[in-house]
Amino acid sequence: MDAPKVARRRSTFLAPVWIALLALAVLVAASVMFWTRATTTTIVVVRHAEKQLGTIEDPPLTPEGDERAQRLAGLFGDRTPVGAVRAIYATSTRRAEATASPLAARLGLRIIATDDAPAALARRLRREQRGSVALVVAHSNTVPQIVAALSGRGDIPPIADDDFGTIYVVTIPDVGRASVLRLHY
């Protein structure tokens, strides 16, 4: 026995409504899952501390540079679970490694040596440090390029030869644009 025509039309009429509600529920569930998994990556980029001038090709730090490296360790050497540096990258020069060493020792971390080009290093940091906090110790000619590659900004100013105290904090959310904070220590 067939159902009355009115009932058949009614269920056919409600089908698009039910499909739309189901699609909306799936969209909301996917959005909530994406939002809860979204993270923010923070990369701190600094230039190595003061180096001895005119000594050798790969000079060590001056006493002032050693003091600056200790200040850097004091700034970022907190082991608390919130906001602690989880990885330290430094170029494979004596001055960069010496700048990062006090912080690495304080946190019990190994320095990751890198000679990647700035854009390649930015991609590597985004991949390896997603959702974490990392420090990069580089050079006056590469720090602005690294910050630009991480943030997507083209207005990062160059670092002067006598400027060893600039810190860039680049915050990269999964959703939205990166932000850059420039500090001096």
Secondary structure, 3 states (H helix, E strand, C coil): CCCCHHHHHHHHHHHHHHHHHHHHHHHHHHHHHHHHHCCEEEEEEEECCCECCCCCCCCCECHHHHHHHHHHHHHHCCCCCCCCCCEEEECCCHHHHHHHHHHHHHHCCCEEECCCCHHHHHHHHHHHCCCCEEEEEECCCCHHHHHHHHHCCCCCCCCCCCCCCEEEEEEEECCCCCEEEEEEC
